[in-house]
Amino acid sequence: MKFIDNLLDKLFTGNSNRAVIRENFTRSESEEQEVSLWLTGEEGEEVLKMIYDNYHFKRAGINKDPEVHVYHTSYANGFAVTYSQPFNTDTFTKLFFGLGQQMLGMGYRMVSMDRKIDEINDQVRTTEKLYFKPLISVDDLSDKINQLFGNVSIEKISLDNKPNYLKVLVTLYSDRQYHEAKSFDQFMDKLFKAD
């Protein structure tokens, strides 16, 4: 009841304390099958190609819609896709879960699927997140661990229930126990089925 009291207090008294809801969620087998069919269908393939191409255009200094933003440091790489034409709410959601399905085919396991709802600048922000780690198999404990590309998070951010952007971030292990990560370019090729 405390959560509801806090929420009502905030709504009706202007209390500045931010309400935050965190929850894990699941998807049905039929929802996953629908995304799989979309990924291998004409629309899914066109969306993946468009984002992959726009990512490379952005790296060359050319902006195309939907705009792709590139993030690159020595320990993390990623990109974000802005929600705009030709996306609609359905295709953006299928893209989000479709990229998650692609990760499972790249030697990764899903560690978590969660949702956070909070208020920011008088808007309700919903962040859905899929988090992946490489499958680890070490036959000899003296062997280094293959981190593949690193840990991967995929987030879909919505403001007031309207999609805003989608973000993919790959974080590298810098520990001596791990082999050096494969290149982010190779990650993009595999994620977008361009190899």
N, C-alpha and C positions, 0 to 999 in steps of 0.2 A: 504493500500500500504506500510505502514511503515514496517510491518512484512516481506513482500517480499523483500523490500530494505535491511533490516537487514540480511535476509537469503542470498541474493545474495552477499552482502558485505562480509559476513563470508566465503562464498564459494570461492570467487575470490581474497580476499585480506588477508586471513589468520587471520581475526579479531577473537579474543579469546572470544568474548561474546557468551554465549551459547544460542541457539534458543530453546524455549520450546513451544510446542503446547499442549493445553489442550482442550478436547472436551468430551461431553456426547455422548453416542451412544445407539442405540436400536437394537433389533433383531426381525426378523419376526416370526410370529406364526409357519410357516413351519420349520424354523431353530430350534425353541424350541421343536417342535414335533420330529424332527430328533434326538436331544439330548436325549429326553425322551425315545425314542425307543432304542437308543444305551445303555442307562443306564440299561434298563431292559433286554437287549439282552446278549448273551454269552460273547461278547468282553467287554462290559461295566462292567459286573459282575466280570470278570477275572481281569480287571485293578483295580477296587476298592479293591478286595481281595489282590492283589499283593501289593498295596501301604499300606493297613492296616497291612498286615503281615510284610512288610519291616520297617514300623514304629516301630512295637514291636521288631523286630530283632535289630534295631538301639538302642533302649532303653536297650537291653541286651548286647550291645557292638559288634554286628555283622553287618557288612556292606554288603548289597546285592544291585544289580542293578535292577531298578533304585534307586540310593541312596536317602535316606530320611534323612533330617537334623531336629533335634528336638530343640525347643526353650521353655524354662520354667523359669518363674519368679513368684513372688507372685501376680503380677497384669496382666500378659499376658502369654499365652501359644500358641504354634503353631508348625507348621512343614513346611518344604519345600521339594519339590520333584525335583530332577535334571532331565532335559530332556536328556534321553539316551534310548538305546534299552530297551524294545521293542516298545517304543513310536515312532510315526511319527507325523507330524504336525497336521493331522486331529484328531488323538486320543487324543493328548495333549489339543487341543482346546475343544474337546467334554468333556474331563475330567474337564476342567476349568468351563465350563458352566453347566456341570452335577452336580458338587459340589454346584454350585449356586442353582440349582433346588432342591437339597437335603435340603438346608437351608430353603426353602419355606415350606417344609413338616415338619419342626422341630419347627414351631411356630414363624418364623421370617418373616419380610417384607424387601424387597429390598429398600434401601434408595437412592442408586446411582449406576450407571453403567457408568464409565468414562475411558478415555484413555489419557495418557500423553506421548508425544514423545519429547525426548531431546537427546542431544549429551553428551556422556561420554567417555573419553579416545579414541577419534576419531572413536567411534562407535555410531550408532543411537540406542538408547534404547527406546523401546515401553513398557509401563506398562499399562495393562488393569486391571481394578479393579472393583470388585463387593463388595458393602458394605451393611451389614445387621444389623438391630436392632430387638430386640424381640418385638413381638406384645404386647402392653401394654393395660391392662384393669384393672382399679381399681374401684371397686364398691363403696368403702368407702375411702375418702381421707386420713383417718387415717391409712389405711392398707399400708404395705410395698409393693413395686413393685417387681414383679417376673422378674429378669433379665435373666432367663434361664441359659445360659452359659456365657453371656456377649455379647458385640458387636463383629461382625465377619467381617473380610475383607479377600477376596480371590483375589490374584493377579497373573497374568501371565506376566512374563517378557521375552521379546525377544530382542536379539541384532542383528542388521542388518537384521531384518525380519526373524530370525531363533529363535525358542523357546529356552530359556535358563533354566528357572525354574519356578515352580508354588509355591506360598506361601499362607498358611492359618494362620491367626493370630486372636486369641480370646482375647479381652481386657475386663477385669472385671471392674464393677462399685464398688467403695469402699465407696460409700455414704451410710449413715444410712437409706436413703429412700428405699433402695433395699434389698431384701432377699439375702442371700449368694448364689453365683453362684453354679450351679451343676458342678460336676467334669469334667475335661478335658477328662479323660478316657471314661466317659459316652458320651461326645460330639463325640469322635472318633467312638464309637460303633454306634451311631445313624447316623453320617455322612456317614459312610461306610457300613451301613445296616448290622452291625454285631451283633445287639442285638436281 
